[in-house]
Amino acid sequence: MNIHEYQGKSILKSFGVAIQNGYVADTPDAAHEVAVKLAEETGTGWFVVKAQIHAGGRGKGTVTETGSHGVVLAKGLDEVKGKAAGILGG
């Protein structure tokens, strides 16, 4: 069975396992919106934007169209949309 990371975290959380907050976004605008939400909830200013694919090594590979890696660090809300666009191609 293959499940995405966010799905596995949801299952673990349902059994009381402590996990870090995270949200799924399918557009760069949605990624920015959930980053704002995370900033409000946690006070963080850095965000990890991850591709959700059924493969290992997301941080090593690149998105062909953009050259972006599948796991990237946005060091502020102003970087989130661009980093998400690099992964999503939009």
C-alpha positions as CSV (number, residue, x, y, z in Angstrom):
1,M,0.0,0.0,0.0
2,N,1.3,3.4,-0.9
3,I,0.0,6.5,1.0
4,H,1.3,10.1,1.0
5,E,3.1,11.5,4.0
6,Y,0.2,13.7,5.0
7,Q,-2.1,10.6,5.0
8,G,0.3,8.6,7.2
9,K,0.5,11.5,9.6
10,S,-3.3,11.8,9.8
11,I,-3.5,8.1,10.7
12,L,-0.8,8.4,13.4
13,K,-2.5,11.5,14.8
14,S,-5.8,9.6,15.1
15,F,-4.0,7.1,17.4
16,G,-2.6,9.9,19.6
17,V,0.9,10.1,18.2
18,A,2.3,13.6,18.4
19,I,3.2,15.0,15.0
20,Q,4.1,18.5,13.8
21,N,1.3,20.5,12.2
22,G,1.1,20.4,8.4
23,Y,-1.4,21.2,5.7
24,V,-1.9,20.1,2.1
25,A,-2.1,22.7,-0.7
26,D,-2.6,22.1,-4.4
27,T,-1.8,25.6,-5.7
28,P,0.9,28.2,-4.8
29,D,-1.9,30.5,-3.4
30,A,-3.2,27.8,-1.2
31,A,0.4,27.1,0.0
32,H,0.7,30.7,1.0
33,E,-2.6,30.6,2.8
34,V,-1.7,27.5,4.9
35,A,1.8,29.0,5.6
36,V,0.0,32.1,7.1
37,K,-2.1,29.7,9.2
38,L,1.0,27.8,10.4
39,A,2.7,31.1,11.2
40,E,-0.3,32.2,13.3
41,E,-0.5,28.8,15.1
42,T,3.2,28.2,15.8
43,G,5.0,31.6,15.4
44,T,7.3,30.1,12.8
45,G,8.7,32.1,10.0
46,W,10.3,29.2,8.1
47,F,8.3,26.6,6.1
48,V,9.2,23.3,4.5
49,V,7.3,22.8,1.2
50,K,7.2,19.2,0.1
51,A,6.0,17.4,-3.0
52,Q,3.6,14.6,-2.2
53,I,4.5,11.7,-4.4
54,H,4.9,7.9,-4.0
55,A,8.7,7.9,-4.3
56,G,11.6,8.3,-2.0
57,G,14.3,10.9,-2.3
58,R,12.1,13.9,-2.9
59,G,14.9,16.2,-1.7
60,K,17.4,14.7,-4.2
61,G,15.4,14.7,-7.4
62,T,14.3,17.7,-9.4
63,V,11.1,18.8,-11.1
64,T,11.9,18.6,-14.8
65,E,10.0,21.8,-15.8
66,T,11.3,24.0,-13.0
67,G,14.5,22.5,-11.7
68,S,13.1,22.6,-8.2
69,H,13.7,19.9,-5.6
70,G,10.8,18.0,-4.1
71,V,11.5,19.3,-0.6
72,V,12.4,23.0,-0.2
73,L,12.8,25.5,2.6
74,A,11.0,28.8,2.4
75,K,12.7,31.2,4.8
76,G,9.6,33.5,5.1
77,L,6.1,33.9,3.9
78,D,7.3,35.9,0.9
79,E,9.1,32.8,-0.4
80,V,6.3,30.2,0.0
81,K,4.4,30.9,-3.2
82,G,7.5,30.8,-5.4
83,K,8.8,27.6,-3.8
84,A,5.4,25.9,-4.2
85,A,5.1,27.1,-7.8
86,G,8.5,25.5,-8.4
87,I,7.2,22.1,-7.2
88,L,3.7,22.4,-8.7
89,G,4.7,24.0,-11.9
90,G,2.3,26.9,-11.6
